[in-house]
Amino acid sequence: MAAGGSAMFTWTLTAAGAGTEKFTSTASGTEGALGGALTATASGSLAIQTAAVLTGTASALPFTLRQGQTITVTFWVANTGQAPAVLVSPTAGANPIPTAAVAVLGGPVPAGALPIAGGATQGFTWTYAAVATGSVAFVPAAGGVDGNGGWPVSAFAAVPWSVTVTAAAVLKVAVALVPARLKIGETIEVRMTVTNTGASPATAVGPSLLLADPAAADLTGGPVPGAGQTLAAGASVVYVWTLTARRPGGLTLTASATGQDGGFTVGASALATATVAPRFDDDLVTYPSPVNGDRLVVALRLEGDADEVRIEVYTVAYRKVWSGRWTNVRQSDGEVQVDAMLGWAPGPYWLKATAMLAGGTQQSFTVAKVVVKR
């Protein structure tokens, strides 16, 4: 070997077992000029690992559930080898059998391409909705690469995990408002029909009613019947409430029903809207023809105290000939006397009455009667 030169010597070995192997290499020769002996020694070590080996264990919970409920499937992937497994990813789904029995909601979480060190475990999770009744088995799988050798490694659930899906009660709700149009102070009936469209009885079925604006109406009756009903598969029940409208505009409400099915809560709800008109919006009332000496009295059935009451009188041609205004009219007053009627020409006339709350919001009342007193 010339001065400054180098040479490489190579040995090929086959690992017989795992562990740490130490190597010592010695090179010897003779010095060219003087003939003296030359030696050189080097040592090192090499870690020998068993190949990555993936094994899988699955679980699916709950063991028993109703149609429509959620199943959580977890697949635990363990690397029982010493070499790391890299790029480990589960299959897109948890391989349900039969596939049509469930619908995937999400997963796997995490999505994959993960390393799993030797001796470590990684979990992957899916969520499913139970669609059909019967037994459903899950056989998840995962695959990756040996981090040392580069060959593929994979794992399957050693034992398929099964859950049982039983028939469920399914409540459907339909709501009708009668009438759909009304005036302030009038009564509306809320009719909620609850039907069990499922295959299992629903017990302890009860209704509830929620107004979008609690001040829009007063509950005056119901629900009839009350809570505690049992609905067989295909059976229905009608719940009825009565309300009294208090504010003009849209009367919006949500009617709901809940029940029990084998320890599980089932329920449904529906939205409905009725139109509430102001009671005296363009609503004219006639009264008899007055003569000299008559005194007109308008009897009111107020729904509450009014900050202001206005009465307007029109001819039959709808020409306003008189108007009056009263403030702080109490519900208990009962009537308003129109003294300005004295000396008027014979009618007939039309009368329009309104009552207003503070801020200009119209308050309802009913013109119970219009009389002429002599």
Secondary structure, DSSP 8 states (H G I E B T S, - for coil): --TT------------SSEEEEEEEEEEEE-TTT--EEEEEEEEEEEE-----EEEEEEEE-SEEETT-EEEEEEEEEE-SSS-EEEEEE-SS--EESGGGEEEEEEEES-S-EEE-TT-EEEEEEEEEE-SSEEEEE--EEEEEETTT--EEEEEBSS-EEEEEE----EEEEEEEESSEEETT-EEEEEEEEEE-SSS-EEEEEEEEEESSGGGEEEEEEEES-S-EEE-TT-EEEEEEEEEE-SSEEEEEEEEEEEEETTEEEEEEEEEEEEEE-TTTT--EEE----TT-EEEEEEEESS-EEEEEEEEEETT--EEEEEEEEEE-TTT-EEEEGGGTT-----EEEEEEEE-TTS-EE-EEEEEEEEE-
